[in-house]
Amino acid sequence: MTKIIVAGTDTGIGKTIFSAGLTQALQATYWKPVQAGLEEETDTEIVARLTGQPTLPEAIRLKMPASPHLSAEAEGLIINPTALSPPTVKGPLVIEGAGGLLVPVNRDTLYIDVFATWQLPVILCARTLLGTINHSLLSLRALKAAGCPVAGIAFIGDPEPEVEDTITQFGDTKHLGRLPRLDNITSATLAAAFQNIDVTSIREAMQ
């Protein structure tokens, strides 16, 4: 098993930057199954720019920045989850989800349902801001209820040791480290900040 999923408690929390750091640290290939929103730099383009690592084209590309099911419907499409099967690549593959775990892919399927069929380890990314305990524990409970193997939780933002410990304790999961906020995000600054992440444990979860 050389594939791992990077999921988040919500959208806009820094999951793509974490995915870029992980792709760089593992010398991996990056893949985002669904890209909703094409007007600005896409997540795949961000990872390619920051890492120089191989990236795969998205299985589904949608113009409107919204939940995948709504973006697809705006174009008269329905996403078939079987089209989202992880590709085979040489070496590790980092797969980034979209938004939170319960984001709909279509009217019958949530992202977490797709993850459950893959049976790949999941890293949950969470903010350290107010509200993260509730969001994180709900997400961890949802992953475990769906039968998804959880590699651990990685925090993004300023340090909140007591909050982080509370989540890992109640969520019964591994603390994979914290990625600090970066004012100037480059390949070098991201690599330096990613020294705070327990990449060894992530590699073990992928085996």
C-alpha positions in Angstrom: 0.0 0.0 0.0 1.7 3.2 -1.2 -1.3 5.5 -1.3 -2.6 7.9 1.3 -5.6 10.2 1.5 -5.4 13.8 2.9 -8.9 14.8 4.1 -10.0 17.8 6.1 -12.6 18.9 8.6 -13.7 21.7 6.3 -12.8 23.7 3.3 -10.1 26.4 3.2 -8.1 25.0 6.2 -4.8 24.5 4.4 -5.3 21.0 3.3 -3.7 21.6 -0.1 -0.6 23.2 1.4 -0.3 20.2 3.7 -0.8 17.9 0.7 2.0 19.7 -1.1 4.3 19.4 1.9 3.5 15.7 2.2 4.0 15.2 -1.6 7.4 16.9 -1.3 8.4 14.9 1.9 7.5 11.6 0.4 8.8 12.4 -3.1 5.3 11.3 -4.2 2.9 11.8 -7.0 -0.2 14.0 -6.2 -3.7 13.4 -7.4 -7.0 15.3 -6.7 -10.0 13.3 -8.0 -12.4 16.2 -8.4 -11.5 19.9 -9.0 -14.5 22.2 -8.6 -13.6 25.7 -9.6 -11.2 26.6 -12.5 -11.0 30.4 -12.5 -8.1 30.6 -10.0 -5.0 28.5 -9.6 -6.2 24.9 -9.0 -5.0 22.7 -6.1 -3.1 20.5 -8.6 -1.3 23.6 -10.0 -0.5 24.8 -6.5 1.1 21.5 -5.6 3.0 21.3 -8.8 4.4 24.8 -8.3 5.4 24.2 -4.7 6.9 20.8 -5.1 8.1 20.1 -8.6 6.8 16.6 -8.1 4.6 14.7 -10.6 0.9 15.5 -10.5 -1.9 13.6 -12.3 -4.8 15.3 -14.1 -8.0 15.3 -12.1 -10.6 12.7 -13.0 -13.3 15.4 -13.0 -12.8 19.1 -13.7 -15.8 21.4 -13.0 -16.0 25.2 -13.5 -18.1 26.3 -10.6 -16.4 26.5 -7.1 -18.9 24.6 -5.1 -19.7 21.2 -3.7 -18.8 18.7 -6.5 -22.4 17.5 -6.9 -23.7 21.0 -7.4 -20.8 22.0 -9.7 -21.5 18.9 -11.8 -25.3 19.5 -11.9 -24.6 23.0 -13.1 -22.9 21.5 -16.1 -25.6 18.8 -16.6 -23.4 16.1 -15.3 -23.7 13.4 -12.6 -20.4 12.2 -11.1 -19.9 8.4 -11.2 -17.9 7.4 -8.1 -16.4 4.5 -10.0 -14.6 7.1 -12.2 -12.7 8.1 -9.1 -10.7 5.0 -8.5 -7.1 5.8 -7.4 -4.6 5.4 -10.3 -1.5 3.2 -10.1 1.7 5.1 -10.1 5.4 4.3 -9.4 6.1 5.2 -5.8 3.8 6.9 -3.3 0.6 8.6 -4.2 -0.9 11.5 -2.2 -4.7 11.8 -2.8 -6.4 15.1 -1.7 -10.1 15.1 -1.0 -12.5 18.0 -1.5 -13.7 20.1 1.5 -15.0 18.0 4.4 -15.7 14.3 4.6 -19.5 14.6 4.1 -19.3 16.7 0.9 -21.6 15.0 -1.7 -20.1 13.6 -4.9 -23.6 13.1 -6.3 -27.1 12.9 -4.8 -26.4 9.3 -3.5 -22.7 9.3 -2.5 -20.6 11.3 -0.1 -16.8 11.7 -0.3 -16.4 9.5 2.8 -18.3 6.7 1.0 -15.8 6.8 -1.8 -12.9 6.8 0.8 -14.5 3.7 2.5 -14.4 1.7 -0.8 -10.7 2.6 -1.3 -9.7 1.3 2.1 -6.6 3.6 2.1 -5.2 5.3 5.2 -6.6 8.8 5.9 -4.8 11.8 7.4 -7.3 14.2 8.8 -6.2 17.9 8.7 -7.8 20.2 11.2 -7.4 23.9 12.1 -6.3 24.9 15.6 -8.9 27.6 15.8 -12.0 27.8 18.0 -14.4 25.0 17.1 -11.8 22.5 16.0 -12.5 20.1 18.8 -16.1 19.5 17.7 -15.3 19.4 14.0 -12.3 17.1 14.4 -14.0 14.6 16.7 -17.1 14.5 14.5 -14.8 13.8 11.5 -12.8 11.2 13.3 -16.0 9.4 14.4 -17.4 9.5 10.9 -14.2 8.0 9.4 -14.2 5.2 12.0 -17.9 4.5 11.6 -17.4 4.3 7.8 -14.6 1.8 8.3 -11.9 4.1 7.0 -8.4 3.4 8.4 -7.1 6.6 10.1 -3.4 7.3 10.0 -3.8 10.2 12.4 -4.6 13.9 12.6 -2.4 16.8 11.5 -3.1 20.3 12.8 -2.7 23.5 10.8 -2.2 26.9 12.5 -0.9 28.3 15.7 0.0 25.9 18.5 -2.9 24.9 20.8 -1.4 22.0 22.8 -4.3 21.4 25.2 -6.8 21.5 22.3 -4.6 19.2 20.2 -4.2 16.7 23.1 -8.0 16.8 23.8 -8.7 15.8 20.2 -6.1 13.0 20.0 -7.3 11.6 23.4 -11.0 11.6 22.7 -10.5 10.7 19.1 -8.1 7.9 20.0 -5.8 8.8 17.2 -2.2 9.6 16.5 -1.0 13.2 16.6 1.0 13.7 13.4 2.3 17.1 14.2 1.3 20.7 13.4 2.0 22.7 10.3 2.4 26.4 11.3 0.9 29.2 9.3 3.3 30.4 6.6 3.2 34.0 5.4 5.5 33.3 2.5 4.9 29.8 1.1 7.7 28.5 -1.1 9.1 25.1 -1.7 11.9 25.8 0.8 9.7 27.3 3.6 7.2 24.5 3.2 9.9 21.9 3.5 11.3 23.5 6.6 7.9 23.8 8.2 7.1 20.2 7.4 9.9 19.1 9.7 7.2 19.4 12.4 5.2 16.6 10.8 5.7 12.9 11.8 6.4 11.6 8.3 7.8 8.4 9.7 4.4 7.5 11.2 2.8 8.4 7.9 5.1 6.1 6.0 4.3 3.3 8.4 0.6 3.8 7.9 1.1 3.4 4.2 2.7 0.0 4.5 
